[in-house]
Amino acid sequence: MTEHRAGQNFLLPDGTFFVELAIFLIVFGVIRIWVVPPVREVLAQRAARVAQTTANQARAQSISAEAAHRYRSAVTAAGAEAARMCAQARKEGQALVHATREEQQRRTDAMVADATARLRTDAAESALRFGAHLDPLAGRLADRVLGGRR
C-alpha cells in the first residue's frame, strides 16, 4: 500500500476533487442566486431605516434644542415681565399709600381745626356765661379758706 501511494502524485487531483468542486460550485451558485439577494435587500432596507432613524433623531434634537431655547427665552422674558409688573405694582401701591396718607392727614387736620374752633367757641361762651358767677363765688371761697381774715 505504501508503494501504491508512493506512485501517485499528490499534485494531480483525482475524480473526487472534481466532484467535490462541482458540488461546491452548485451550492455556491444556489446561495449566490437565491440567498444572497434577499439578504442584501433586507440589509439595504435596514441601512435605509437606520439612516432614516438617524435623520429623524438629528431633526428631533434640533427641534428639541430650539424648543428648549424658546422655553428659556420665554421664562426669562416672563421673569423680566413679572419683575417689571411687581416694580410697577410696588410703585403704584406706594403712591396710593402716600395719597391715602395725605388725604387722611388733611381730614385729621380739618377735624382737629374744627374741634379746636368749637372748643374755643365753647370756652368763650362758657367764660361769658359763667364769668359773672365765678367772681362772687371765688370771693366767697377765698373768704372761707382764709377764714374771714380779710
DSSP file (Angstrom, degrees, kcal/mol; ACC not computed):
  #  RESIDUE AA STRUCTURE BP1 BP2  ACC     N-H-->O    O-->H-N    N-H-->O    O-->H-N    TCO  KAPPA ALPHA  PHI   PSI    X-CA   Y-CA   Z-CA
    1    1 A M     >        0   0    0      0, 0.0     4,-2.1     0, 0.0     5,-0.3   0.000 360.0 360.0 360.0 -38.4    0.0    0.0    0.0
    2    2 A T  H  >  +     0   0    0      1,-0.2     4,-1.9     2,-0.2     5,-0.1   0.828 360.0  54.0 -63.8 -29.4    2.8    2.4    0.6
    3    3 A E  H  > S+     0   0    0      2,-0.2     4,-1.5     1,-0.2    -1,-0.2   0.892 106.2  51.7 -71.5 -37.1    4.0    1.6   -2.8
    4    4 A H  H  > S+     0   0    0      1,-0.2     4,-0.6     2,-0.2    -2,-0.2   0.906 114.1  43.2 -64.9 -41.2    0.7    2.5   -4.4
    5    5 A R  H >< S+     0   0    0     -4,-2.1     3,-0.9     1,-0.2    -1,-0.2   0.860 108.5  58.4 -73.2 -34.5    0.6    5.8   -2.6
    6    6 A A  H 3< S+     0   0    0     -4,-1.9    -1,-0.2     1,-0.3    -2,-0.2   0.817 102.5  54.9 -66.5 -28.3    4.1    6.5   -3.4
    7    7 A G  H 3< S+     0   0    0     -4,-1.5     2,-0.3    -3,-0.1    -1,-0.3   0.674  92.3  86.9 -80.2 -15.8    3.4    6.2   -7.1
    8    8 A Q  S << S-     0   0    0     -3,-0.9     2,-0.6    -4,-0.6     3,-0.0  -0.617  75.2-133.4 -86.7 143.9    0.6    8.8   -7.0
    9    9 A N    >   -     0   0    0     -2,-0.3     3,-1.1     1,-0.1    -2,-0.1  -0.849   7.9-154.7 -94.5 121.7    1.4   12.4   -7.4
   10   10 A F  T 3  S+     0   0    0     -2,-0.6    -1,-0.1     1,-0.3    -2,-0.0   0.668  90.0  66.0 -72.3 -14.1   -0.5   14.4   -4.8
   11   11 A L  T 3  S+     0   0    0      2,-0.1    -1,-0.3     1,-0.0    -3,-0.0   0.708  87.6  75.9 -79.9 -19.3   -0.4   17.5   -7.0
   12   12 A L  S <  S-     0   0    0     -3,-1.1     2,-0.1     1,-0.0    -3,-0.1  -0.831  83.5-134.8 -94.6 120.3   -2.7   15.9   -9.6
   13   13 A P        -     0   0    0      0, 0.0     2,-0.1     0, 0.0    -2,-0.1  -0.374  14.1-144.9 -74.8 152.5   -6.3   15.8   -8.4
   14   14 A D     >  -     0   0    0     -2,-0.1     4,-1.0     1,-0.0     3,-0.5  -0.339  38.9 -81.2-102.0-169.6   -8.4   12.7   -8.8
   15   15 A G  H  > S+     0   0    0      1,-0.2     4,-2.0     2,-0.2     5,-0.2   0.782 122.4  63.9 -67.4 -29.5  -12.1   12.4   -9.6
   16   16 A T  H  > S+     0   0    0      1,-0.2     4,-2.7     2,-0.2    -1,-0.2   0.889  99.7  53.9 -62.6 -39.7  -13.2   13.0   -6.0
   17   17 A F  H  > S+     0   0    0     -3,-0.5     4,-2.5     1,-0.2    -1,-0.2   0.920 108.7  47.9 -61.0 -44.1  -11.8   16.5   -6.1
   18   18 A F  H  X S+     0   0    0     -4,-1.0     4,-2.3     2,-0.2    -1,-0.2   0.864 111.7  50.0 -68.9 -35.1  -13.7   17.4   -9.2
   19   19 A V  H  X S+     0   0    0     -4,-2.0     4,-2.6     2,-0.2    -2,-0.2   0.933 112.9  46.5 -66.6 -45.3  -17.0   16.0   -7.8
   20   20 A E  H  X S+     0   0    0     -4,-2.7     4,-2.5     1,-0.2    -2,-0.2   0.892 112.3  51.2 -63.2 -38.7  -16.5   18.0   -4.6
   21   21 A L  H  X S+     0   0    0     -4,-2.5     4,-2.5    -5,-0.2    -1,-0.2   0.907 110.3  49.0 -64.4 -41.4  -15.6   21.1   -6.7
   22   22 A A  H  X S+     0   0    0     -4,-2.3     4,-2.4     2,-0.2    -2,-0.2   0.920 111.8  48.4 -65.0 -44.2  -18.8   20.6   -8.7
   23   23 A I  H  X S+     0   0    0     -4,-2.6     4,-2.8     2,-0.2     5,-0.2   0.921 112.0  50.1 -62.1 -43.1  -20.9   20.3   -5.6
   24   24 A F  H  X S+     0   0    0     -4,-2.5     4,-3.1     1,-0.2    -2,-0.2   0.927 111.1  48.3 -59.9 -45.8  -19.3   23.4   -4.1
   25   25 A L  H  X S+     0   0    0     -4,-2.5     4,-2.6     2,-0.2    -1,-0.2   0.883 112.2  49.3 -64.9 -37.6  -19.9   25.4   -7.2
   26   26 A I  H  X S+     0   0    0     -4,-2.4     4,-2.6     2,-0.2    -2,-0.2   0.949 114.5  43.9 -65.5 -48.1  -23.6   24.2   -7.3
   27   27 A V  H  X S+     0   0    0     -4,-2.8     4,-2.7     1,-0.2     5,-0.2   0.914 114.6  50.6 -62.5 -42.0  -24.1   25.1   -3.6
   28   28 A F  H  X S+     0   0    0     -4,-3.1     4,-2.8    -5,-0.2    -1,-0.2   0.917 111.2  48.3 -61.7 -43.3  -22.2   28.4   -4.1
   29   29 A G  H  X S+     0   0    0     -4,-2.6     4,-2.5     2,-0.2     5,-0.3   0.912 111.7  49.1 -63.1 -43.7  -24.4   29.2   -7.2
   30   30 A V  H  X>S+     0   0    0     -4,-2.6     4,-2.9     2,-0.2     5,-0.7   0.937 114.2  45.4 -62.1 -46.3  -27.6   28.4   -5.3
   31   31 A I  I  X>S+     0   0    0     -4,-2.7     5,-2.6     1,-0.2     4,-1.5   0.924 114.8  48.5 -62.2 -43.4  -26.6   30.6   -2.4
   32   32 A R  I  <5S+     0   0    0     -4,-2.8    -2,-0.2    -5,-0.2    -1,-0.2   0.860 119.5  37.3 -66.7 -36.0  -25.5   33.4   -4.7
   33   33 A I  I  <5S+     0   0    0     -4,-2.5    -2,-0.2    -5,-0.2    -3,-0.2   0.908 132.1  19.4 -84.6 -44.7  -28.7   33.3   -6.7
   34   34 A W  I  <5S+     0   0    0     -4,-2.9    -3,-0.2    -5,-0.3    -2,-0.2   0.668 129.2  35.1-107.3 -17.2  -31.4   32.7   -4.2
   35   35 A V  I  X<S+     0   0    0     -4,-1.5     4,-1.7    -5,-0.7    -3,-0.2   0.845 110.5  52.6-103.6 -46.5  -30.0   33.5   -0.7
   36   36 A V  H  ><S+     0   0    0     -5,-2.6     4,-3.0     1,-0.2     5,-0.2   0.910 103.8  55.1 -64.9 -45.0  -27.7   36.5   -1.1
   37   37 A P  H  > S+     0   0    0      0, 0.0     4,-2.6     0, 0.0    -1,-0.2   0.926 110.4  44.4 -59.2 -46.0  -30.1   38.9   -3.0
   38   38 A P  H  > S+     0   0    0      0, 0.0     4,-2.6     0, 0.0     5,-0.2   0.907 114.9  49.8 -63.5 -37.1  -32.9   38.7   -0.3
   39   39 A V  H  X S+     0   0    0     -4,-1.7     4,-2.6     2,-0.2     5,-0.2   0.924 112.0  47.8 -65.0 -42.2  -30.3   39.1    2.4
   40   40 A R  H  X S+     0   0    0     -4,-3.0     4,-2.7     2,-0.2    -1,-0.2   0.897 111.4  51.1 -63.7 -39.5  -28.8   42.1    0.6
   41   41 A E  H  X S+     0   0    0     -4,-2.6     4,-2.6    -5,-0.2    -2,-0.2   0.930 111.3  47.0 -63.4 -44.7  -32.2   43.6    0.2
   42   42 A V  H  X S+     0   0    0     -4,-2.6     4,-2.5     1,-0.2    -2,-0.2   0.910 113.4  48.9 -63.0 -42.0  -33.0   43.2    3.9
   43   43 A L  H  X S+     0   0    0     -4,-2.6     4,-2.6     2,-0.2    -2,-0.2   0.887 111.1  49.9 -65.2 -38.3  -29.6   44.7    4.8
   44   44 A A  H  X S+     0   0    0     -4,-2.7     4,-2.4     2,-0.2    -2,-0.2   0.913 111.6  48.3 -65.9 -41.5  -30.3   47.6    2.4
   45   45 A Q  H  X S+     0   0    0     -4,-2.6     4,-2.6     2,-0.2    -2,-0.2   0.909 112.0  49.7 -63.6 -40.8  -33.7   48.2    3.9
   46   46 A R  H  X S+     0   0    0     -4,-2.5     4,-2.6     2,-0.2    -2,-0.2   0.921 110.4  49.5 -63.4 -43.3  -32.2   48.0    7.4
   47   47 A A  H  X S+     0   0    0     -4,-2.6     4,-2.5     1,-0.2    -1,-0.2   0.890 110.9  50.6 -62.6 -38.8  -29.5   50.5    6.4
   48   48 A A  H  X S+     0   0    0     -4,-2.4     4,-2.7     2,-0.2    -2,-0.2   0.911 111.2  48.0 -65.3 -41.5  -32.2   52.8    5.0
   49   49 A R  H  X S+     0   0    0     -4,-2.6     4,-2.9     2,-0.2    -2,-0.2   0.898 111.6  50.1 -65.3 -39.4  -34.2   52.6    8.2
   50   50 A V  H  X S+     0   0    0     -4,-2.6     4,-2.5     2,-0.2    -2,-0.2   0.923 112.2  47.3 -63.7 -43.2  -31.0   53.3   10.2
   51   51 A A  H  X S+     0   0    0     -4,-2.5     4,-2.5     2,-0.2    -2,-0.2   0.914 113.6  48.1 -64.0 -41.9  -30.3   56.3    8.0
   52   52 A Q  H  X S+     0   0    0     -4,-2.7     4,-2.9     2,-0.2    -2,-0.2   0.911 112.2  49.2 -64.2 -42.0  -33.9   57.5    8.4
   53   53 A T  H  X S+     0   0    0     -4,-2.9     4,-2.6     2,-0.2    -2,-0.2   0.899 111.0  49.8 -63.8 -40.8  -33.8   57.0   12.1
   54   54 A T  H  X S+     0   0    0     -4,-2.5     4,-2.5     2,-0.2    -2,-0.2   0.916 112.4  47.3 -63.8 -43.2  -30.5   58.9   12.3
   55   55 A A  H  X S+     0   0    0     -4,-2.5     4,-2.6     2,-0.2    -2,-0.2   0.919 113.1  48.8 -64.4 -42.6  -32.0   61.8   10.3
   56   56 A N  H  X S+     0   0    0     -4,-2.9     4,-2.9     1,-0.2    -2,-0.2   0.898 111.2  50.5 -63.0 -39.6  -35.2   61.8   12.5
   57   57 A Q  H  X S+     0   0    0     -4,-2.6     4,-2.6     2,-0.2    -2,-0.2   0.921 111.1  47.8 -64.7 -43.4  -33.0   61.8   15.6
   58   58 A A  H  X S+     0   0    0     -4,-2.5     4,-2.3     2,-0.2    -2,-0.2   0.922 114.1  47.1 -63.1 -42.9  -31.0   64.7   14.3
   59   59 A R  H  X S+     0   0    0     -4,-2.6     4,-2.6     1,-0.2    -2,-0.2   0.914 112.7  49.5 -64.8 -41.8  -34.2   66.6   13.4
   60   60 A A  H  X S+     0   0    0     -4,-2.9     4,-2.8     1,-0.2    -2,-0.2   0.885 110.3  50.9 -64.8 -38.2  -35.7   65.8   16.8
   61   61 A Q  H  X S+     0   0    0     -4,-2.6     4,-2.8     2,-0.2    -1,-0.2   0.910 111.3  47.3 -66.0 -40.7  -32.6   67.0   18.6
   62   62 A S  H  X S+     0   0    0     -4,-2.3     4,-2.4     2,-0.2    -2,-0.2   0.912 114.1  47.3 -67.4 -39.7  -32.6   70.3   16.6
   63   63 A I  H  X S+     0   0    0     -4,-2.6     4,-2.7     2,-0.2    -2,-0.2   0.916 113.5  48.8 -64.8 -41.7  -36.4   70.7   17.3
   64   64 A S  H  X S+     0   0    0     -4,-2.8     4,-2.7     2,-0.2    -2,-0.2   0.911 111.6  48.7 -64.0 -42.5  -35.8   69.9   21.0
   65   65 A A  H  X S+     0   0    0     -4,-2.8     4,-2.3     2,-0.2    -1,-0.2   0.908 112.9  48.0 -64.1 -40.9  -32.9   72.4   21.2
   66   66 A E  H  X S+     0   0    0     -4,-2.4     4,-2.8     2,-0.2    -2,-0.2   0.913 112.6  48.5 -65.5 -41.9  -35.0   75.1   19.5
   67   67 A A  H  X S+     0   0    0     -4,-2.7     4,-2.7     2,-0.2    -2,-0.2   0.902 111.4  50.1 -64.8 -40.1  -37.9   74.4   21.9
   68   68 A A  H  X S+     0   0    0     -4,-2.7     4,-2.8     2,-0.2    -2,-0.2   0.902 111.5  48.9 -64.4 -39.7  -35.6   74.5   24.9
   69   69 A H  H  X S+     0   0    0     -4,-2.3     4,-2.7     2,-0.2    -2,-0.2   0.932 112.6  47.2 -64.7 -45.2  -34.1   77.8   23.7
   70   70 A R  H  X S+     0   0    0     -4,-2.8     4,-2.8     2,-0.2    -2,-0.2   0.899 112.4  51.1 -62.5 -39.4  -37.6   79.2   23.2
   71   71 A Y  H  X S+     0   0    0     -4,-2.7     4,-2.9     2,-0.2     5,-0.2   0.944 111.4  46.1 -62.4 -48.5  -38.6   77.9   26.6
   72   72 A R  H  X S+     0   0    0     -4,-2.8     4,-2.6     1,-0.2    -2,-0.2   0.908 114.2  49.1 -62.0 -40.4  -35.6   79.5   28.3
   73   73 A S  H  X S+     0   0    0     -4,-2.7     4,-2.9     2,-0.2    -2,-0.2   0.924 112.7  47.4 -63.7 -43.2  -36.3   82.8   26.4
   74   74 A A  H  X S+     0   0    0     -4,-2.8     4,-2.9     2,-0.2    -2,-0.2   0.904 112.8  48.5 -65.5 -40.7  -40.0   82.7   27.4
   75   75 A V  H  X S+     0   0    0     -4,-2.9     4,-2.6     2,-0.2    -2,-0.2   0.915 113.4  47.5 -65.3 -41.7  -39.1   82.0   31.0
   76   76 A T  H  X S+     0   0    0     -4,-2.6     4,-2.5    -5,-0.2    -2,-0.2   0.930 114.3  46.5 -63.7 -45.0  -36.5   84.8   31.0
   77   77 A A  H  X S+     0   0    0     -4,-2.9     4,-2.8     1,-0.2    -2,-0.2   0.907 113.0  49.7 -64.2 -40.7  -39.0   87.2   29.4
   78   78 A A  H  X S+     0   0    0     -4,-2.9     4,-2.9     2,-0.2    -1,-0.2   0.897 110.7  50.2 -65.5 -39.0  -41.7   86.2   31.8
   79   79 A G  H  X S+     0   0    0     -4,-2.6     4,-2.5     2,-0.2    -2,-0.2   0.920 112.5  46.5 -63.5 -43.0  -39.4   86.7   34.7
   80   80 A A  H  X S+     0   0    0     -4,-2.5     4,-2.5     2,-0.2    -2,-0.2   0.911 113.9  48.4 -65.2 -41.5  -38.5   90.1   33.5
   81   81 A E  H  X S+     0   0    0     -4,-2.8     4,-2.8     2,-0.2    -2,-0.2   0.908 111.8  49.6 -64.8 -41.4  -42.1   91.0   32.9
   82   82 A A  H  X S+     0   0    0     -4,-2.9     4,-2.6     2,-0.2    -2,-0.2   0.911 111.6  48.5 -64.1 -41.6  -43.1   89.7   36.3
   83   83 A A  H  X S+     0   0    0     -4,-2.5     4,-2.6     2,-0.2    -2,-0.2   0.914 112.7  48.5 -63.9 -41.6  -40.3   91.8   37.9
   84   84 A R  H  X S+     0   0    0     -4,-2.5     4,-2.6     2,-0.2    -2,-0.2   0.918 112.7  47.8 -63.7 -42.8  -41.4   94.9   35.9
   85   85 A M  H  X S+     0   0    0     -4,-2.8     4,-2.9     2,-0.2    -2,-0.2   0.894 111.7  50.2 -66.4 -38.8  -45.0   94.3   37.0
   86   86 A C  H  X S+     0   0    0     -4,-2.6     4,-2.8     2,-0.2    -2,-0.2   0.921 112.0  47.6 -63.7 -43.1  -44.0   93.8   40.6
   87   87 A A  H  X S+     0   0    0     -4,-2.6     4,-2.6     2,-0.2    -2,-0.2   0.918 113.6  47.8 -63.8 -42.2  -42.0   97.1   40.5
   88   88 A Q  H  X S+     0   0    0     -4,-2.6     4,-2.9     2,-0.2     5,-0.2   0.923 113.4  47.6 -63.7 -44.3  -44.9   98.9   38.9
   89   89 A A  H  X S+     0   0    0     -4,-2.9     4,-2.9     2,-0.2    -2,-0.2   0.902 112.1  50.0 -64.1 -40.4  -47.4   97.5   41.4
   90   90 A R  H  X S+     0   0    0     -4,-2.8     4,-2.7     2,-0.2    -2,-0.2   0.925 112.4  47.6 -62.4 -43.6  -45.0   98.5   44.3
   91   91 A K  H  X S+     0   0    0     -4,-2.6     4,-2.4     2,-0.2    -2,-0.2   0.930 114.2  45.9 -63.8 -45.5  -44.7  102.0   42.8
   92   92 A E  H  X S+     0   0    0     -4,-2.9     4,-2.6     2,-0.2    -2,-0.2   0.893 112.7  51.5 -65.2 -38.6  -48.5  102.3   42.4
   93   93 A G  H  X S+     0   0    0     -4,-2.9     4,-2.8     2,-0.2    -2,-0.2   0.916 110.4  47.9 -63.2 -43.1  -49.0  100.9   45.9
   94   94 A Q  H  X S+     0   0    0     -4,-2.7     4,-2.7     2,-0.2    -2,-0.2   0.901 112.3  49.4 -64.7 -39.5  -46.6  103.4   47.4
   95   95 A A  H  X S+     0   0    0     -4,-2.4     4,-2.8     2,-0.2    -2,-0.2   0.911 112.3  48.2 -64.7 -40.8  -48.3  106.2   45.5
   96   96 A L  H  X S+     0   0    0     -4,-2.6     4,-2.8     2,-0.2     5,-0.2   0.917 112.6  48.0 -65.4 -43.1  -51.7  105.0   46.7
   97   97 A V  H  X S+     0   0    0     -4,-2.8     4,-2.9     2,-0.2    -2,-0.2   0.923 113.3  48.3 -62.1 -43.5  -50.4  104.8   50.3
   98   98 A H  H  X S+     0   0    0     -4,-2.7     4,-2.6     2,-0.2    -2,-0.2   0.931 113.7  46.2 -62.9 -45.8  -48.9  108.2   50.1
   99   99 A A  H  X S+     0   0    0     -4,-2.8     4,-2.6     2,-0.2    -2,-0.2   0.913 114.8  47.4 -64.4 -41.8  -52.1  109.7   48.6
  100  100 A T  H  X S+     0   0    0     -4,-2.8     4,-2.8     2,-0.2     5,-0.2   0.912 111.6  50.5 -65.0 -41.7  -54.2  108.0   51.2
  101  101 A R  H  X S+     0   0    0     -4,-2.9     4,-2.5    -5,-0.2    -2,-0.2   0.925 112.0  47.3 -62.3 -44.1  -51.9  109.1   54.0
  102  102 A E  H  X S+     0   0    0     -4,-2.6     4,-2.6     2,-0.2    -2,-0.2   0.915 112.6  49.5 -63.5 -42.1  -52.1  112.7   52.7
  103  103 A E  H  X S+     0   0    0     -4,-2.6     4,-2.6     1,-0.2    -2,-0.2   0.928 112.9  46.4 -63.3 -44.2  -55.9  112.6   52.4
  104  104 A Q  H  X S+     0   0    0     -4,-2.8     4,-3.0     2,-0.2    -1,-0.2   0.880 111.2  52.5 -65.1 -37.2  -56.2  111.2   55.9
  105  105 A Q  H  X S+     0   0    0     -4,-2.5     4,-3.0    -5,-0.2    -2,-0.2   0.918 110.1  48.4 -64.3 -42.1  -53.8  113.8   57.2
  106  106 A R  H  X S+     0   0    0     -4,-2.6     4,-2.6     2,-0.2    -2,-0.2   0.928 113.4  47.2 -62.4 -44.3  -55.9  116.5   55.6
  107  107 A R  H  X S+     0   0    0     -4,-2.6     4,-2.7     2,-0.2    -2,-0.2   0.923 113.9  47.4 -63.3 -42.8  -59.1  115.1   57.1
  108  108 A T  H  X S+     0   0    0     -4,-3.0     4,-3.0     2,-0.2     5,-0.2   0.928 112.2  49.5 -64.5 -44.1  -57.4  114.8   60.5
  109  109 A D  H  X S+     0   0    0     -4,-3.0     4,-2.8     2,-0.2    -1,-0.2   0.906 112.4  48.4 -60.7 -41.0  -56.1  118.3   60.3
  110  110 A A  H  X S+     0   0    0     -4,-2.6     4,-2.8     2,-0.2    -2,-0.2   0.911 112.6  48.1 -65.5 -41.8  -59.6  119.6   59.3
  111  111 A M  H  X S+     0   0    0     -4,-2.7     4,-2.9     2,-0.2    -2,-0.2   0.915 113.5  47.4 -64.8 -41.7  -61.2  117.6   62.2
  112  112 A V  H  X S+     0   0    0     -4,-3.0     4,-2.9     2,-0.2    -2,-0.2   0.924 113.7  47.6 -64.6 -43.6  -58.6  119.0   64.7
  113  113 A A  H  X S+     0   0    0     -4,-2.8     4,-2.5    -5,-0.2    -2,-0.2   0.916 114.1  47.1 -63.6 -42.3  -59.1  122.5   63.4
  114  114 A D  H  X S+     0   0    0     -4,-2.8     4,-2.5     2,-0.2    -2,-0.2   0.926 114.4  46.5 -64.2 -44.7  -62.9  122.1   63.6
  115  115 A A  H  X S+     0   0    0     -4,-2.9     4,-2.8     2,-0.2    -2,-0.2   0.904 112.6  50.4 -64.8 -40.7  -62.7  120.7   67.1
  116  116 A T  H  X S+     0   0    0     -4,-2.9     4,-2.6     2,-0.2    -2,-0.2   0.917 111.2  48.5 -63.1 -43.0  -60.2  123.4   68.2
  117  117 A A  H  X S+     0   0    0     -4,-2.5     4,-2.6     2,-0.2    -2,-0.2   0.918 112.9  47.8 -63.7 -42.8  -62.6  126.1   66.8
  118  118 A R  H  X S+     0   0    0     -4,-2.5     4,-3.3     2,-0.2     5,-0.2   0.914 112.1  49.7 -64.3 -41.4  -65.6  124.5   68.6
  119  119 A L  H  X S+     0   0    0     -4,-2.8     4,-3.0     2,-0.2    -2,-0.2   0.911 111.7  48.1 -64.4 -40.6  -63.6  124.2   71.8
  120  120 A R  H  X S+     0   0    0     -4,-2.6     4,-2.7     2,-0.2    -1,-0.2   0.921 113.8  47.3 -64.6 -42.0  -62.5  127.9   71.6
  121  121 A T  H  X S+     0   0    0     -4,-2.6     4,-2.8     2,-0.2    -2,-0.2   0.943 114.3  46.6 -63.5 -46.1  -66.1  128.9   70.9
  122  122 A D  H  X S+     0   0    0     -4,-3.3     4,-2.9     1,-0.2    -2,-0.2   0.900 112.6  50.5 -62.4 -40.0  -67.4  126.8   73.7
  123  123 A A  H  X S+     0   0    0     -4,-3.0     4,-2.5    -5,-0.2    -1,-0.2   0.909 111.8  47.5 -65.0 -41.1  -64.7  128.2   76.0
  124  124 A A  H  X S+     0   0    0     -4,-2.7     4,-2.3     2,-0.2    -2,-0.2   0.924 114.0  46.9 -66.0 -43.0  -65.6  131.7   75.1
  125  125 A E  H  X S+     0   0    0     -4,-2.8     4,-2.9     2,-0.2     5,-0.2   0.914 113.6  48.6 -64.2 -41.8  -69.3  131.1   75.6
  126  126 A S  H  X S+     0   0    0     -4,-2.9     4,-3.2     1,-0.2     5,-0.3   0.904 110.2  51.3 -64.9 -40.1  -68.6  129.4   78.9
  127  127 A A  H  X S+     0   0    0     -4,-2.5     4,-1.3    -5,-0.2    -1,-0.2   0.906 113.6  44.9 -64.4 -39.9  -66.4  132.2   80.0
  128  128 A L  H  X S+     0   0    0     -4,-2.3     4,-0.6     2,-0.2    -2,-0.2   0.922 118.4  42.5 -67.9 -43.6  -69.1  134.7   79.2
  129  129 A R  H  < S+     0   0    0     -4,-2.9     4,-0.3     1,-0.2     3,-0.2   0.923 126.4  29.8 -72.0 -44.2  -71.9  132.7   80.8
  130  130 A F  H  X S+     0   0    0     -4,-3.2     4,-1.8    -5,-0.2     3,-0.2   0.532  98.1  86.7 -96.1  -4.3  -70.1  131.6   83.9
  131  131 A G  H  X S+     0   0    0     -4,-1.3     4,-1.3    -5,-0.3    -1,-0.2   0.886  88.8  50.6 -62.3 -40.1  -67.8  134.7   84.3
  132  132 A A  H  < S+     0   0    0     -4,-0.6    -1,-0.2    -3,-0.2    -2,-0.1   0.824 114.7  44.4 -68.6 -30.5  -70.4  136.7   86.2
  133  133 A H  H  > S+     0   0    0     -4,-0.3     4,-1.4    -3,-0.2    -1,-0.2   0.729 106.3  60.6 -85.2 -23.7  -71.0  133.8   88.6
  134  134 A L  H  X S+     0   0    0     -4,-1.8     4,-3.1     2,-0.2     5,-0.3   0.874  95.2  59.0 -76.8 -36.3  -67.4  132.9   89.1
  135  135 A D  H  X S+     0   0    0     -4,-1.3     4,-1.9     2,-0.2    -1,-0.2   0.946 111.6  39.0 -62.5 -48.8  -66.1  136.2   90.6
  136  136 A P  H  > S+     0   0    0      0, 0.0     4,-2.3     0, 0.0    -1,-0.2   0.896 117.5  51.3 -67.0 -36.0  -68.5  136.3   93.6
  137  137 A L  H  X S+     0   0    0     -4,-1.4     4,-2.4     1,-0.2    -2,-0.2   0.906 109.5  49.6 -65.9 -41.0  -68.1  132.5   94.0
  138  138 A A  H  X S+     0   0    0     -4,-3.1     4,-2.2     1,-0.2    -1,-0.2   0.885 109.9  51.9 -65.3 -38.0  -64.3  132.8   94.0
  139  139 A G  H  X S+     0   0    0     -4,-1.9     4,-2.0    -5,-0.3    -2,-0.2   0.926 110.4  47.3 -65.1 -44.2  -64.6  135.6   96.6
  140  140 A R  H  X S+     0   0    0     -4,-2.3     4,-2.2     2,-0.2    -2,-0.2   0.906 112.2  49.8 -64.1 -42.1  -66.7  133.6   98.9
  141  141 A L  H  X S+     0   0    0     -4,-2.4     4,-2.5     1,-0.2     5,-0.2   0.897 109.4  51.6 -64.7 -38.7  -64.5  130.5   98.6
  142  142 A A  H  X S+     0   0    0     -4,-2.2     4,-2.6     1,-0.2    -1,-0.2   0.892 108.9  51.6 -65.4 -37.5  -61.4  132.7   99.3
  143  143 A D  H  X>S+     0   0    0     -4,-2.0     5,-2.2     2,-0.2     4,-1.2   0.909 110.8  47.7 -64.7 -41.3  -63.2  134.0  102.5
  144  144 A R  H  <5S+     0   0    0     -4,-2.2    -2,-0.2     3,-0.2    -1,-0.2   0.920 113.6  47.0 -65.9 -42.4  -63.9  130.6  103.7
  145  145 A V  H  <5S+     0   0    0     -4,-2.5    -2,-0.2     1,-0.2    -1,-0.2   0.934 117.2  41.9 -67.2 -44.0  -60.4  129.4  103.1
  146  146 A L  H  <5S-     0   0    0     -4,-2.6    -1,-0.2    -5,-0.2    -2,-0.2   0.641 110.0-126.9 -79.5 -11.8  -58.8  132.3  104.7
  147  147 A G  T  <5 -     0   0    0     -4,-1.2    -3,-0.2     1,-0.2    -4,-0.1   0.855  63.2 -55.9  72.4  36.0  -61.4  132.2  107.4
  148  148 A G  S   <S+     0   0    0     -5,-2.2    -1,-0.2    -6,-0.2    -4,-0.1   0.783  91.9 142.4  73.2  26.7  -62.6  135.7  107.2
  149  149 A R              0   0    0     -6,-0.3    -1,-0.1     1,-0.3    -2,-0.1   0.543 360.0 360.0 -77.1  -7.8  -59.2  137.2  107.7
  150  150 A R              0   0    0     -7,-0.1    -1,-0.3     0, 0.0    -2,-0.1   0.503 360.0 360.0 -72.5 360.0  -59.8  139.9  105.3
